[in-house]
Amino acid sequence: MQVHKGIHHLPTFKNAVLTIGTYDGVHFGHQQIIKRINDIAKEINGESVMLTFDPHPRLILNPNDNKLKLISTIDEKEELLEKFGLDHLVIVEFSKDFASTEAEEYVENILIKKFHPRKIVIGYDHRFGKDRKGNIELLRVLSSKYNYEVEEIPAQTLDEISVSSTKVRNALLEGNIKHANEFLAHPFTIKGKVVHGDKIGRVLGFPTANIEVSNPHKLIPASGVYAVKIKIKDKFYKGALSIGYRETVFDNSHLTIEVFILDFDGDLYNQELDMIFVDYIRPQIKYENWDLLKAQIEKDVQAVRTAIQL
């Protein structure tokens, strides 16, 4: 898959089969659409192309809306799409200027001039252009003028995608990782950089990597302890990952994410890790002393060894 940042230096696509959308999570419903455009591209000896946006349009159009939480950041989305056979991913910076483009101008100057699509695969409810006036009907009206075909994603499929996205978010917010992974049809993952922490884990004999998630809009699952897989230098390790507000021994309102990596010894500061969620181990618990906490961590580590097979 080729990734293109922006639309100013795009290659000449061959019989482009184009779909447009945010595709947050790239869950099972999204994967069916990707399979469809891949299949069409093969039939017409063309290339499958996805146009997506960063940041998420809602963050620009509704800047005061703090409710949006992303199942996948743009970096995570890139890695996911690589696995599903897409030929080209084009990421456009979404801005107020971009949003103010008139709908017909958007079709002519962006979709046609930049992509030269042979076919556009899109849902009936997809809106684009200034005041979101553009829709699938406009694309159909302009199709004969610009010599492309339009294929509508069925309403039932779109409803299933919407329901699936909601199910994924709800499952994650409940800590139900197994259900979330089933809906996604791939493991939920968090990318984060290892930063310095308070080193309490080291004192207890379980040195943890403190994780800083770079995107503030990334959805973080419910507080608790999780079994995760972590890839370090092409090798996977088991990890016990804790999400919480430091209510174990002392109170702190700052959300922390930290992971104890089993059977690993090394310096990971400033490195970016992928934490691949496998299972939920337990809720967050407040302990009266360090000995009780240490005993519980030992149980957590054993539970992680049982939950993950490498």
C-alpha positions in Angstrom: 0.0 0.0 0.0 1.3 3.4 -0.9 0.5 6.2 1.5 0.2 9.8 0.2 0.1 12.8 2.6 -1.9 15.5 0.8 -3.2 15.8 -2.7 -0.6 17.9 -4.4 1.8 15.2 -5.5 -0.4 12.2 -6.3 0.6 9.7 -8.9 -1.6 9.0 -11.9 -3.9 6.3 -10.6 -4.9 3.5 -13.0 -8.7 3.0 -13.3 -9.0 4.2 -9.7 -11.8 2.7 -7.6 -12.3 5.4 -5.0 -13.9 5.3 -1.6 -14.1 8.3 0.8 -14.5 8.3 4.6 -13.0 8.4 8.1 -13.0 4.6 8.5 -12.3 4.9 12.2 -11.3 1.6 13.7 -11.2 -0.2 10.3 -13.6 -2.7 11.8 -15.3 -5.7 10.1 -17.9 -3.6 8.3 -15.2 -1.3 6.9 -13.2 -4.3 5.8 -16.1 -5.5 3.7 -16.1 -2.1 1.8 -12.4 -2.3 1.3 -12.8 -5.9 0.0 -15.4 -4.6 -2.4 -13.2 -1.9 -3.9 -10.3 -4.3 -4.1 -12.5 -6.8 -6.0 -13.8 -4.1 -8.4 -10.2 -2.9 -9.0 -9.1 -6.4 -9.9 -12.1 -6.8 -12.3 -11.2 -3.6 -14.2 -7.4 -3.9 -14.0 -7.4 -0.8 -11.7 -6.2 0.3 -8.3 -8.2 0.6 -5.0 -7.9 4.1 -3.4 -9.2 5.4 -0.1 -9.4 9.2 0.6 -9.5 9.9 4.3 -9.0 12.9 6.5 -6.8 14.0 9.4 -7.7 15.4 11.8 -11.2 13.9 12.0 -13.7 16.3 10.4 -15.8 16.6 13.6 -12.8 18.1 15.4 -12.7 21.0 12.9 -16.5 21.4 12.3 -17.4 21.1 16.0 -14.3 22.2 17.9 -16.2 22.4 21.2 -17.3 18.8 21.0 -15.2 16.9 23.5 -17.1 13.6 23.1 -15.3 12.3 20.0 -12.9 9.5 20.9 -11.0 7.7 18.1 -10.9 3.9 18.0 -7.8 4.3 15.7 -5.5 7.3 15.3 -4.3 8.1 11.8 -1.0 6.1 12.4 -2.9 3.1 13.6 -5.3 3.4 10.7 -2.4 3.3 8.2 -1.0 0.1 9.7 -4.4 -1.5 9.7 -5.2 -0.7 6.1 -1.9 -2.1 5.0 -3.2 -5.5 6.1 -6.3 -5.4 4.0 -4.9 -5.1 0.5 -5.6 -1.5 -0.3 -3.4 -0.1 -3.1 -3.4 3.6 -2.1 -4.3 5.6 1.0 -4.5 9.4 0.6 -4.6 11.4 3.7 -5.9 15.0 3.4 -5.5 17.6 6.1 -9.0 18.6 7.0 -9.3 22.3 7.7 -12.0 25.0 7.7 -10.7 26.1 4.3 -11.1 22.6 2.9 -14.6 22.3 4.4 -15.6 25.6 2.8 -15.0 24.2 -0.8 -18.2 24.2 -2.8 -19.5 20.7 -3.4 -19.3 20.8 -7.2 -15.8 22.4 -7.0 -14.8 19.6 -4.6 -15.9 17.0 -7.2 -14.2 18.7 -10.1 -10.9 20.0 -8.6 -10.3 17.2 -6.1 -12.0 14.0 -7.0 -11.7 14.3 -10.8 -8.5 16.2 -11.3 -6.5 14.4 -8.5 -7.9 10.9 -8.7 -9.5 10.5 -12.2 -11.8 7.8 -10.8 -13.3 5.1 -12.9 -15.7 4.2 -10.0 -16.6 5.9 -6.7 -18.0 3.7 -4.0 -19.8 5.7 -1.4 -22.8 5.6 1.0 -26.0 7.5 0.4 -25.5 9.5 3.6 -22.0 10.7 2.8 -21.8 14.5 2.7 -19.1 16.8 1.4 -18.4 20.4 0.4 -19.5 23.7 1.9 -22.4 23.3 4.3 -22.3 19.6 3.5 -24.5 20.1 0.4 -22.7 17.5 -1.7 -24.1 14.0 -1.6 -24.4 10.8 -3.7 -27.1 12.4 -5.9 -24.7 15.1 -6.9 -22.1 12.5 -7.7 -24.6 10.7 -9.9 -25.6 13.9 -11.7 -21.9 14.7 -12.5 -20.9 11.1 -13.4 -21.8 11.3 -17.1 -19.9 14.7 -17.4 -16.7 13.3 -15.9 -17.1 9.7 -17.1 -17.1 7.7 -13.8 -19.6 5.3 -12.2 -21.1 5.5 -8.8 -21.8 2.5 -6.6 -23.9 3.0 -3.5 -23.0 1.2 -0.3 -26.3 -0.2 0.8 -28.1 1.4 3.7 -28.2 -1.9 5.6 -24.4 -2.1 5.4 -24.0 1.5 6.6 -26.4 0.8 9.5 -24.3 -2.2 10.4 -21.1 -0.2 10.3 -22.7 2.5 12.6 -23.9 -0.2 15.0 -20.5 -1.9 14.9 -18.7 1.3 15.7 -21.0 1.9 18.6 -20.5 -1.6 19.8 -16.7 -1.3 19.6 -16.7 1.9 21.6 -19.1 0.6 24.2 -17.2 -2.6 24.6 -13.9 -0.8 25.1 -15.4 1.7 27.6 -16.7 -1.4 29.6 -13.3 -3.1 29.4 -14.8 -5.9 27.3 -11.7 -6.4 25.1 -12.7 -9.8 23.7 -16.0 -8.4 22.4 -14.3 -5.3 21.0 -11.8 -7.4 19.2 -14.6 -9.6 17.7 -16.4 -6.5 16.4 -13.1 -5.1 15.0 -12.0 -8.4 13.5 -8.5 -7.4 14.7 -7.0 -6.6 18.1 -7.5 -3.1 19.6 -4.2 -1.3 19.9 -2.8 1.7 21.6 0.3 3.4 20.4 2.3 5.4 23.0 5.7 6.7 23.9 7.6 5.5 27.0 8.1 8.4 29.4 9.6 8.8 32.9 7.2 7.9 35.7 7.4 7.8 39.5 9.2 4.4 39.4 7.0 2.8 42.1 6.8 -0.4 40.1 10.6 -0.7 40.2 10.6 -0.4 44.0 8.0 -3.3 44.1 10.2 -5.4 41.8 8.0 -4.9 38.7 9.5 -2.0 36.7 6.8 -0.6 34.4 7.0 1.5 31.3 4.9 4.6 31.6 3.0 5.3 28.4 2.1 8.7 27.0 -0.6 8.6 24.3 0.2 11.3 21.8 -3.4 11.8 20.4 -5.7 13.3 23.1 -8.7 12.0 21.2 -7.7 8.4 21.3 -10.3 6.2 23.0 -8.8 4.7 26.2 -10.6 1.6 27.6 -12.1 1.3 31.1 -9.7 1.5 34.1 -8.3 -1.9 35.0 -5.5 -4.4 34.2 -5.2 -5.9 30.8 -3.2 -8.7 29.1 -1.4 -7.1 26.1 1.2 -8.1 23.6 4.1 -5.7 22.8 6.4 -5.9 19.9 10.0 -4.8 20.6 12.7 -5.2 17.9 10.6 -7.8 15.9 9.9 -9.9 19.0 6.7 -10.1 20.9 6.5 -9.9 24.7 3.6 -10.5 27.1 2.6 -7.4 29.2 0.4 -6.5 32.1 -1.0 -3.1 31.3 -2.7 -0.9 33.9 -5.1 1.9 33.2 -6.2 4.0 36.1 -6.1 7.1 38.3 -3.6 6.0 40.9 -6.2 4.9 43.3 -4.3 1.8 44.4 -2.5 3.3 47.4 -2.8 7.1 47.0 -5.2 9.3 45.1 -4.4 11.2 42.0 -6.8 12.5 39.4 -4.3 12.0 36.5 -5.0 9.1 34.3 -1.9 6.8 33.9 -1.2 4.0 31.5 1.7 1.8 32.5 2.8 -1.7 31.4 5.0 -4.3 33.0 6.7 -6.3 30.2 7.3 -9.9 31.2 10.7 -11.4 30.6 12.2 -8.2 29.3 15.1 -6.1 30.5 16.1 -3.0 28.7 15.8 0.8 28.3 12.7 1.8 26.4 12.6 5.5 27.2 11.3 7.7 24.3 10.5 4.6 22.2 7.0 4.2 20.8 5.3 1.0 21.6 2.3 -0.8 20.2 0.2 -2.3 23.0 -2.0 -5.0 21.5 -5.0 -5.8 23.8 -5.8 -9.4 24.3 -7.9 -9.7 27.4 -9.2 -7.9 30.5 -7.7 -9.2 33.8 -9.4 -7.3 36.6 -10.8 -3.9 37.7 -8.7 -1.3 39.5 -8.4 -2.0 43.2 -7.2 0.2 46.1 -4.8 -1.4 48.4 -4.0 -0.5 52.0 -0.2 -1.2 51.7 2.5 -2.0 49.2 2.7 -5.7 50.2 -0.9 -6.3 49.2 -0.3 -4.5 45.9 2.9 -6.5 45.2 1.0 -9.8 45.9 -1.8 -8.7 43.5 0.7 -7.8 40.7 2.2 -11.3 41.0 -1.2 -12.7 40.4 -1.7 -10.4 37.5 1.5 -11.5 35.9 0.4 -15.1 36.2 -2.9 -14.3 34.7 -1.2 -12.6 31.7 1.0 -15.7 31.2 -2.2 -17.8 31.0 -4.1 -15.4 28.8 -1.5 -14.9 26.1 0.1 -17.6 24.0 3.2 -16.5 22.0 
